[in-house]
Amino acid sequence: KRTLPHRLNGTDVLNATAAKFVATPEGTALAYGSLLFMALLPIFFGALRSVTCSKSKNSSDMPETITGRDAARFPIIASCTLFGLYLFFKVFSQEYINLLLSMYFFVLGILALAHTLSPLMAKVFPASIPIKQYQLLFTQGSGEAKEEVVNYEFDTKDLVCLVIGGVVGVWYVLKKHWVANNLFGLAFALNGVELLHLNNVCTGCILLGGLFVYDVFWVFGTNVMVTVARSFEAPIKLVFPQDLLERGMDASNFAMLGLGDIVIPGIFIALLLRFDISLKKNSRTYFYASFLAYIFGLGLTIFIMHTFKHAQPALLYLVPACIGFPVLVALIKGEVTEMFSGSPASLASSMDAVAMATSSSPRRRRLQPTSV
């Protein structure tokens, strides 16, 4: 048997321990160190890409902006979704539900991985190969009532990225290998940090505060999260085997980190990077402070979980750290008013201005993973 204290939204670090195997200290250190390193990658690079995304004047590349109202409703919606899945798994066959989920994440994972690889592919793609443009268009209705459902524009470079994503997707569906799972998980996390933007710091605090309560309640108050996670098979977590040194690539005793513990703090850290840029002081103080706070919070989570041998809600430690460290820096620098003013701190105003300027023309939107 396995004990798997994992939760659907990934708001804890897990330790799945096989009864017949005791992880060595070296294996445990390697697994948790690797998880920490993998978690930092989408936050760092996603934050950098979010700056470019927020400055884009192409309406098809606009990020999804989270308002204060969205942030306040999010924990409620997440709770309803979680409990709904719990009832689904209680009533319907787990096998068929997971088959549908596998197909869904197969398509979504290919799009996410292709979007992640596209900047790199643009740099390494041979100049001798001609670039051709393609468009996948689905509409509904006819005549003047015709509306676009999907308008996916891509070129030869994007096509190569889609093929690579497709290969990883087939590998994941057929084998459920942990490496394929991590490739999709990293792509999902990076896309989330890049394309989901908070409109200001107050909204970020509302979102993190609400999910802090949500996390603690569903972990310590009920068994719903654990039940769903035991039944839910999808690349919504990063995993790394603690028995890698003993069993190689066939290892199966995994330590895990949910994507929620990466994306939720990550979009707040990305917001602070854009706040740094809006100050025009050629400094990244708040970004580095929140980035170090994330390392501290996640490290503390792992330490407490490993010490007490019990799953911990990571947001219990990440939220105070990721909010507290930057606020302390703002107090020292005397910039608390600027941080919470809701002005161009998040670059949201410039994004809204562009969106309003382009709203009068038909919107041609590339299909993005967050849209799905």
Residue pairs with C-beta under 8 A, 6 or more apart in sequence:
1 19
2 16
2 17
2 18
2 19
3 16
3 17
4 14
4 16
4 226
4 229
4 230
5 12
5 14
5 15
5 16
5 226
5 229
5 310
5 311
6 12
6 14
6 16
6 226
6 229
6 230
6 237
6 256
6 258
6 311
7 218
7 219
7 225
7 226
7 228
7 229
7 258
7 311
7 313
8 82
8 85
8 225
8 228
8 229
8 232
8 236
8 258
9 78
9 82
9 215
9 225
9 236
9 258
9 260
10 236
10 237
10 257
10 258
10 259
10 260
10 261
10 262
11 211
11 214
11 215
11 219
11 258
11 260
11 261
11 264
11 313
11 314
11 315
12 215
12 219
12 258
12 261
12 301
12 305
12 311
12 312
12 313
12 314
13 32
13 35
13 255
13 256
13 257
13 258
13 261
13 298
13 301
13 302
13 305
13 311
13 312
13 314
14 237
14 254
14 255
14 256
14 257
14 258
14 311
15 255
15 256
15 305
15 306
15 309
15 311
16 253
16 254
16 255
16 256
17 23
17 253
18 252
18 253
21 243
21 253
23 31
23 242
23 243
23 253
24 242
24 245
24 246
26 245
27 241
27 242
27 243
27 244
27 245
27 246
28 242
28 255
28 306
30 240
30 242
30 244
30 245
31 240
31 241
31 242
31 244
31 254
31 255
32 240
32 255
32 302
32 306
34 240
35 238
35 240
35 255
35 256
35 257
35 302
36 295
36 298
36 299
36 302
38 182
38 186
38 238
38 240
38 257
39 189
39 238
39 257
39 261
39 262
39 294
39 298
40 291
40 294
40 295
41 186
41 190
42 186
42 189
42 190
42 192
42 193
42 262
42 263
42 266
43 189
43 193
43 262
43 265
43 266
43 269
43 270
43 291
43 294
44 291
45 190
46 189
46 190
46 191
46 192
46 193
46 194
46 266
46 270
47 193
47 266
47 269
47 270
47 273
47 287
48 273
49 119
49 190
49 193
49 194
50 63
50 193
50 194
50 195
50 197
50 267
50 270
50 273
50 274
51 270
51 273
51 274
51 277
51 347
53 61
53 63
53 194
53 195
53 197
54 63
54 197
54 274
54 347
54 348
54 350
54 351
55 347
55 350
56 62
56 354
57 354
59 354
59 355
59 358
59 361
59 363
59 364
59 365
60 153
60 363
60 364
60 365
60 366
61 366
62 351
62 354
62 355
63 194
63 195
63 196
63 197
63 351
64 195
64 196
64 197
64 370
64 371
65 197
65 198
65 199
65 348
65 351
65 352
66 74
66 196
66 197
66 198
66 199
66 203
66 207
66 267
67 199
67 203
68 199
68 200
68 202
68 203
68 206
70 203
71 198
71 203
71 204
71 206
71 207
71 210
72 206
72 210
74 207
74 210
74 211
75 210
75 211
75 213
75 214
78 211
78 214
79 214
79 218
82 218
82 224
82 225
82 228
83 224
85 228
85 232
86 224
86 227
86 228
88 97
89 97
89 227
89 228
89 231
89 232
94 231
97 231
98 231
98 232
98 233
98 234
101 232
101 233
101 234
102 173
102 233
102 234
103 173
105 184
105 234
105 235
106 169
106 172
106 173
107 169
107 372
108 188
108 369
108 372
109 165
109 168
109 169
109 172
109 184
109 187
109 188
109 235
110 162
110 165
110 166
110 168
110 169
111 162
111 165
111 367
111 368
111 369
111 372
112 165
112 184
112 187
112 188
112 191
112 369
113 161
113 164
113 165
113 168
113 169
113 183
113 184
113 187
114 158
114 161
114 162
114 164
114 165
115 161
115 187
115 191
115 368
115 369
116 186
116 187
116 190
116 191
117 161
117 164
117 165
118 157
118 158
118 161
121 157
121 158
121 160
121 161
122 157
125 156
125 157
125 160
129 156
130 156
131 155
131 156
131 157
132 155
132 156
133 153
133 154
133 155
134 153
134 154
134 155
134 158
134 159
135 151
135 152
135 153
135 154
136 150
136 151
136 152
136 153
136 154
136 367
137 148
137 150
137 151
137 152
138 148
138 149
138 150
138 151
139 146
139 147
139 148
139 149
140 146
140 147
140 149
141 147
148 364
148 365
150 367
151 364
151 365
151 366
151 367
152 366
152 367
153 364
153 366
154 162
154 366
168 180
168 183
168 184
169 184
171 177
171 180
172 180
172 181
172 183
172 184
172 235
176 233
178 239
178 240
178 241
178 251
178 254
179 249
180 235
181 235
181 237
181 238
181 239
182 235
182 238
182 239
182 240
184 235
185 235
185 236
185 237
185 238
185 259
186 238
187 369
188 235
188 236
188 259
188 263
188 369
189 238
189 259
189 262
189 263
189 266
191 368
191 369
191 370
192 259
192 262
192 263
192 266
192 267
192 370
193 262
193 263
193 266
193 267
193 269
193 270
194 270
195 368
195 369
195 370
196 263
196 267
196 370
197 267
197 270
197 271
197 274
197 346
197 348
197 351
198 204
198 207
198 267
198 268
198 271
198 346
198 348
199 342
199 346
199 348
200 271
200 340
200 341
200 342
200 343
200 345
200 346
200 348
201 271
201 272
201 275
201 339
201 340
201 342
201 345
201 346
202 340
202 342
204 267
204 268
204 271
204 323
205 323
207 264
207 268
208 264
208 265
208 268
208 315
208 319
208 322
208 323
209 319
211 260
211 264
211 315
211 319
212 315
212 316
212 319
215 313
215 314
215 315
215 316
216 313
216 315
216 316
218 224
218 225
219 225
219 311
219 312
219 313
220 313
226 311
236 258
236 259
237 256
237 257
237 258
237 259
238 256
238 257
238 259
238 262
239 254
239 255
239 256
239 257
240 254
240 255
240 256
241 247
241 251
241 252
241 253
241 254
241 255
242 251
242 253
242 254
242 255
243 251
243 252
243 253
244 251
257 298
257 314
258 314
260 315
261 298
261 314
261 315
261 318
264 315
264 318
265 290
265 294
265 297
265 315
265 318
265 319
265 322
268 290
268 322
268 323
269 287
269 290
269 291
269 294
269 322
271 345
271 346
272 286
272 287
272 289
272 290
272 326
273 284
273 286
273 287
274 345
274 346
274 347
275 286
275 339
275 345
275 346
276 283
276 284
276 285
276 286
276 287
277 347
278 344
278 345
278 346
278 347
279 335
279 338
285 329
285 333
286 326
286 329
286 330
286 339
289 325
289 326
289 328
289 329
290 322
290 325
290 326
292 325
293 321
293 322
293 324
293 325
293 326
294 318
294 321
294 322
296 321
296 325
297 314
297 317
297 318
297 319
297 320
297 321
297 322
298 314
298 317
298 318
300 317
300 321
301 312
301 314
301 316
301 317
301 318
304 312
304 317
305 311
305 312
326 339
327 336
327 339
330 336
330 338
330 339
338 345
339 345
343 349
344 350
365 371
